[in-house]
Amino acid sequence: MGRRVYLDNAATTPLRPEVLEVMMPFLTGQFGNPSSIHQDGRTTRAAIENSRKTVANLIGASTGEIFFTSGGTESNNMAIKCAVSDLGVTRIITSPAEHHCVKHSVEHLLAKNAVHVDFVKIDKYGLPDFNHLESLLATDNGKTLVTLMHANNELGSMLDLQRLSELCHKYGAWLHSDTVQTVGHFPINVKQTPVDFISGASHKFYGPKGIGFIYINSRCHIHPYIDGGSQERNMRAGTENICGIIGLAKAMQLAYAELEEDKAHINGIKQYMKDQLIATCPGILFNGHPSESLYTVLNVSFPPDPQTELMVMSLDIAGISASGGSACSSGAESQSHVLEAIGHPSDRTPVRFSFSRNTTKDDIDFAVHQISGILAGGVHVTV
Ligand SMILES: Cc1ncc(COP(=O)(O)O)c(C=O)c1O
């Protein structure tokens, strides 16, 4: 097989070996059901509660405010839908650039006539206009939930969560922020930054897939999202994903312990790729905020050219895993709602490259070499 370079870490990251190591005993010998009262159950229950403590400590929450879920999608659905069903929310303020799991949750509530929805204006980087947000908040339009993502998964642009939380607080609005792309990559402290709901997904910070968490501020009294047994203190029924929970906590602990080092390395990689692309691809543009941005994401826009029309597929053939700003179902790529919302020209081709702690300059050299090959009219397959 030819060389492959993985530059799609905003989609998912590889599992760290240290994380796998702590998960293994819970896939083998320690398999007791945490709800069982015997010793095998008590062992796994204690491991889950230790993990909860780790997660809570890392974001300045109390353990009673952390609930494990199946990932970012479930956490975001839970926050938005429970805010409406249990907190009396009748208006949602959101943006046109949210992740599908937020967008579709809001659309679902709208279709059921459960809420009124206001869209805050966004700028060319996909970031909300705070003046417009304040004017929306200032109109008394019922109990309000603001749901705005901390960092945009396609563009990388990051909003000022502190400013957002203070604004929501000023107007008495509940605040949910989709922090799936920032947990494990940026410090978050819910004591300093008063939010009501945030979400995390372990597979975005080198943990296992299918496990995440939701932070719910203790002032939000919501009812169970999934009915059944009394797991997760009655909030989310079903036998726990024990090895996932153990892996999530370990991955998050490592991510925060090594954050500065990883950030410096990945920032360097992002800048290096940007410089290389500017030097080799005439007419290339960059989407997303130039400084207020995820260091893991570089979203580029190739100029109109027959060679770039199916760029993500060409890159794949050339050994590079990257992502288009698109839902690609039949081989034909359609423009994403995020790029459409920022007015990205439909004749240019967007590609999201996203990096990890494992990405090297050599990976970037290879990727840029393959990209120039594609632009020159031929895909370079290396064996
Ligand atoms: C910003 C954002 N929100 C939510 C999700 C969904 O997370 P999960 O895949 O864990 O359900 C993702 C993952 O793609 C994301 O990037």
The ligand as an SDF file (V2000), in Angstrom:
LIG
                    3D

 16 16  0  0  0  0  0  0  0  0999 V2000
  -18.6300   20.7650   16.5810 C   0  0  0  0  0  0  0  0  0  0  0  0
  -19.1280   19.3590   16.6650 C   0  0  0  0  0  0  0  0  0  0  0  0
  -20.2480   19.1000   17.3350 N   0  0  0  0  0  0  0  0  0  0  0  0
  -20.7270   17.8570   17.4620 C   0  0  0  0  0  0  0  0  0  0  0  0
  -20.1030   16.7840   16.8850 C   0  0  0  0  0  0  0  0  0  0  0  0
  -20.6790   15.4120   17.0190 C   0  0  0  0  0  0  0  0  0  0  0  0
  -19.9200   14.6220   17.8970 O   0  0  0  0  0  0  0  0  0  0  0  0
  -20.0480   13.0240   17.8740 P   0  0  0  0  0  0  0  0  0  0  0  0
  -19.4380   12.5700   16.6020 O   0  0  0  0  0  0  0  0  0  0  0  0
  -19.2520   12.5760   19.0800 O   0  0  0  0  0  0  0  0  0  0  0  0
  -21.4630   12.6800   18.0070 O   0  0  0  0  0  0  0  0  0  0  0  0
  -18.9270   17.0020   16.1510 C   0  0  0  0  0  0  0  0  0  0  0  0
  -18.2290   15.8880   15.4770 C   0  0  0  0  0  0  0  0  0  0  0  0
  -18.1070   15.8290   14.2950 O   0  0  0  0  0  0  0  0  0  0  0  0
  -18.4240   18.3340   16.0400 C   0  0  0  0  0  0  0  0  0  0  0  0
  -17.3160   18.6020   15.3540 O   0  0  0  0  0  0  0  0  0  0  0  0
  1  2  1  0
  2  3  1  0
  2 15  2  0
  3  4  2  0
  4  5  1  0
  5  6  1  0
  5 12  2  0
  6  7  1  0
  7  8  1  0
  8  9  2  0
  8 10  1  0
  8 11  1  0
 12 13  1  0
 12 15  1  0
 13 14  2  0
 15 16  1  0
M  END
$$$$
